[in-house]
Amino acid sequence: MHITGEAIVCAVLPHGEHGAVARVLTPADGLQAGYVRGGRSRRLRPVLLPGNVVQAELRARTDSQLASLTVELVHSRAPLLGEALAVAAIDWATALTAVALPEAQPYPRLFSALAGVLDAIEAAPAARGWAVALARYELLILAELGFGLDLSACVATGTQEQLRWVSPRSGGAVSLDAGMPYADKLLPLPAFLVEGGSEGSWDDIMDGLRLTGFFLDRDLLTERRGLVLDARIRLVERLRAIVG
């Protein structure tokens, strides 16, 4: 196995005294794990930051062997380390990717979407500049891994108008008229997840993250929730503090 190309660093774990095992997302070969010799050294620690873009080279003699990974920095997001909210968002987005995706399966749409989320965080560290993109990324992960929500029409009536809620049971959209008697049992559906647009109100943003978080927790992460959901909880708490 020999893979080369740009990749996004998603997770790094210490291995041995000086090395590290990194999981990187590539556009054509999906999530790949590799051992980085000296990955905990002073030279490589700033390179192996989640969210960084690296030129990666992975080599392994067999498919079952942990690959050897060498990295060169292409783009660093270390300047964001002073922005607590931006760091929390990067930590969550990359950790979710590293835990949710099966290795060596190509997900080019997820690679492009994750790159877009990270670019948005870097361009505008304030949450209004990237929270919509993050909620859409979570929705896309659900869809790409077979747990997509049906937001195209009302699950009860078939109408495509005035979609306001999502059924927590079916994951289907529910219209205003059909859902009004059951509003307290349904999840609010923010307009930006249906109609597009790059912005949403704070209420819409929190509703969007509540919606995607419910299905990520129930359907996708399941036994792995403890590995990453703490990062999401920290992020949502920081966002709630802003909203007040």
N, C-alpha and C positions, 0 to 999 in steps of 0.2 A: 504494500500500500504506500502510495506516495501522493500527497496532496499539497498543493501550494496555492497561495492567493491571499487576498485580504480577508480578515475575519474580525468579528466583534468578541472581545473577551467577556464571558458571561459569569464564570465562577473560577475561583482559585482556592485550592486546599494544599496545606503543607504536606510534603512527602519526604520522609527521611530528615536528615540533619540540615540539608541545604536546598533540596529540590522542592518542586511543587507540581501538582497535577492541575492543569488548566482545562476548562471546557470553553471552546470557542465556537461561534456560529459562523458558518461559511455559506455563501449564497448557493453554491452548487452541490455541496456535500453535507449540508446540514450541520448538526451539532457534533463536534469531534472532541474527544478527550486525548490529552497527551502529557507526557512527563517532560517538564522543563528542567534541565540540569542547571543548578544555580538559580532556580526561580525565586528563592528567598533572599538573594544577594541584594546589595545596595543598588547595583546597576539595573537589575531586572524588576525589582518590586514596583518602581513607578511605571514600568511598561505593562505589567500584569494587573492593571486596575480594571475592575468591571466597567464596561462602557467604552474602554479604549479600542481603537481600531489598530490592528497589527497586520504586518505581513507575516503569514504563518507558513511553516513547512512541517508537515507531519510525515514520518516514515515508520513503517512497521514491516517485519518480515512475514507475519501472518495476520489474518483478520482478528484472531483471538488475543493477540499481543497488544499491550498498551503501547501506543505509538510514542516515538520520540518527537518532541515538539520544539522547534526553535522559532523565536519571534523577534521581529524588528518593529519598532514603534512607527506607525503611520500618522496617527492623530491621537493626541492626549486630551483627556477631559479632566486632568488633574487641577486646572484652574478653578473648577467648580467645587473643589473640596471645602471651600469656605462657605458654601451655600448649603445649609443643612437640609432644606426641603428638596433642593435639586439632587443632592446625594441620596436622600431617601428614595426618590423616584427612580434614579438609576439603579440603586441596589435592588429594588423590587422588580423592575422590568427585566433586568438581567438574571436575577435569581429565579424568577418564574420561568424564563426561557430555559435555563439550565436544568431545572427539575422536571418541567412538563414535557419537553420534547424527547422523543426517542432518538438515540444516537444514530448517525450516519443515514438519516432520512432527509432528503432535500425539501426545504420549505422556503422557496425563493420569496414568496409573498411576505412571510414572517420576517425574513432577513431585511427586506426593504422597509417593512413597517417599523421594526425595531430601530433601524438606522434613522428613520424619520422621527421617531419619538425622542431618541437621544439628541438628534440635531435640534429639535424643538426646545428641549430642556436647556441645551447649550445656548441657543439664540435668545431665550427669554426665561431665565431661571424662575421668575415669578410664576406661580402655578397656573394662572389664567392663560399663559402662553403654551402650556403643554398638557394640561389635565384632560382635555377632550381627546387628544391623540392617544394618551395612555389608556383611557377607557375603550377606545376603538381597538387598540392593540389587544387588550384582554378579550374583547369580543371576537377578534380574528383568531386568536389562539384557540378559543373554544370551537370555532367553526372548522379550523384546519385539522383539529384532532378528533372531529366527529361528534362534538357536543354543541353544534351551532343552534342559535335561537332563530325561530321563524318570525321575523319582524315584517314580513311582506304584506300580511293581511290579518284581519281579525280571526282568531281560531274558532270563534263561536258563530260569526255571521258571514265571514268572507269579505267584508268590506275592507277597502284600503284607506278609508277616510277616518280621521280623528282617532288614530291609534294612541292610547294613553297609558296602557298598562301591559305587563307581561304576566302570564300565568306561571307561578312557581312550579306547578305540577308538570305542565306540558312544554314550557319554554316558548309558547306561542304568544303573539301580540293579541291584545284585547282592546276593542274600540271603546269610546267614551260611553255610548249608550248601553252596550252589552256589559260593561264592567262596573258601571256605577253602583248597582246593588251589592257588589262584592269588593268594593274598593279597598276595604281594610285587609283583605286577604291577598291582594295582588301587589306586584312590584311596579312602581312608577317607571314609565318609559320616557326618557327625555327626548325631545325632538331631534337633537343633533345625532342621535344614533339611527334615526329613520330618514331624516331629511337632508343630512349632510350639514355643511357649514363648519367653520373652524373655531367657533366660540359657543359658549353656553353660559347661562347664569350660574352662580354658585350653587343654587338649589338643583339645577339640572346636572351639574358636574357631580355633586354628591349622590344624586339619584342614579346616575350612570354607573358610578363606582360601586354603589350598593347592589345594583342589578348584576353586573358582571361578577362581583365578589361572591354573590350567593351561588351562582352556577359554577364558578371556579372551585369553591369549597365543596359543593355537593357532588359534582360530577367528575372533575378533572384531578384535583390534588388528592382527595380522599386520604389514603394512608400516608401521603407525603406532606400533608398540610403543615405538620410541625416544622418541617425544614425551611419553609419560606413564608408562611402566613404571618409570622411575627413581623417580618419586614413590611408587609402590606398594612398590618395594624398600625405600625409606627407612622407610616406615610399618611394613612387616613386620619389619624389623630392630629397630625400636624396641619392637615388641610382643614379639619374642623376648627382648630384653634384660629385659623385665619378667618373662616366664615363667621366665627363667634356663635 
